[in-house]
């Protein structure tokens, strides 16, 4: 650190905010089992949303809530740097993957962002 660096950091601001979004987590006060993948102790399955093959909750509305919260808090353009859908894909004989489920996932998440 050089003289004045802390002042620059304190007074500075960003041009945009990048973030990753994959899923939401539901919790309850007691009795949650936790999840070794997500690392959230006390997380429980959300009965109102579907889950991927890997057990990750598919929650496009959660993305809209995240976008709303981040924009209201920071008032900066947002850039989603990571988002996606984990599944056990079946590779066809011709090398293609029929992944309509992934297209549906992305479409639903984009539709929720458009509502914001």
N, C-alpha and C positions, 0 to 999 in steps of 0.2 A: 504494500500500500504506500502511496505517496501522499504528500501533503495535499489536502483538498479533495482526495478521493471520496471520503465519507460524505462530504457536502454534496458532491455530484450525485452520489447514490441516493442521498436523502431527498434531494430536490428533483431528481430525474423521474421520468415516466417512460412507459413503453409505448410503441406505436400500435401494437396489436397484441392479443393474448392467444397463445396456442395451447390446446388441451387435448387429452385423449378421453374417449368415452366408449365403454363397452357394455356396461350393465349397471343396474341399481342393485342394492342389497336391502332386504327387509331384516329387521331385528325385533326381538321382543325382550322384555325385561329379564326374564329368567328362562332357562331351559333351552337356549339356543345351542346348537351343536358345534357351531363354527365351521369353517370351510378351509381346508388346507390350500386350495387353489387361490382363493381370493384373500385369505389371511384375515378375514373379518370375524373375530370371535363373537359369538352370539348371533350370527346371521342364520336366518331360517328361510325356507322356500316361500316365495310370494305366491299365494294360490290364485292370483288374478292375472298373472302373465305366464307365457310359455317359457320353456328353457331349451337351450341348445343341447346337442349331444354331450357336451362337456359340463352340463349343469349350470351354465351361465344364464341368468335371467334375461329374456328378450323384452326390453322395455323402451320402445321409441318415445313414449311420453316423457320418460326420465331424461332423455336427451333434450327435449324442449324445455323442461324445467331447468336443466343445467345451463343451457344457452341463456335463458331468461335471467337466472341468478347471476351468472358471470357478467352479462352485459349491464344489468342494473348496478352491480357492484363497481365495475371498473370503467364503464362507458368507453370501451375500446372495441375496434373490430375484432371478431373472433375467428380463429383458424383451427379447425379440427385436424389434428396431425395424425391421429390414429382412431380407427373405428372398424369393426369387422365382426364376422360371424364364424365361429369355430364349429366345424362339422366333420364327420367322417365321410369324406368324399369318395364316390365310386368312380374310378377311371374306366371309361368305356373302351372297347377294343380299338376304336379309332383315336384314342388318346384324349377325347373330350370328357368334360365333366358336366353333367346336366344338373346345374345348381340353381334351380328356380327358387329354392328356399333362401339362398343368399341374395338373389335379386329381390325377393319379397322383403327380406330384412332391410336392405338398403333403401328400397322404395318407401317403406313405412317410416324409417328414420328421416328421410328427406322430406316426406309429407309433414311430419311433426315440426321440422325446422321451418318449413314454409308458413306454418301457423304463427310462428313467433314474429 
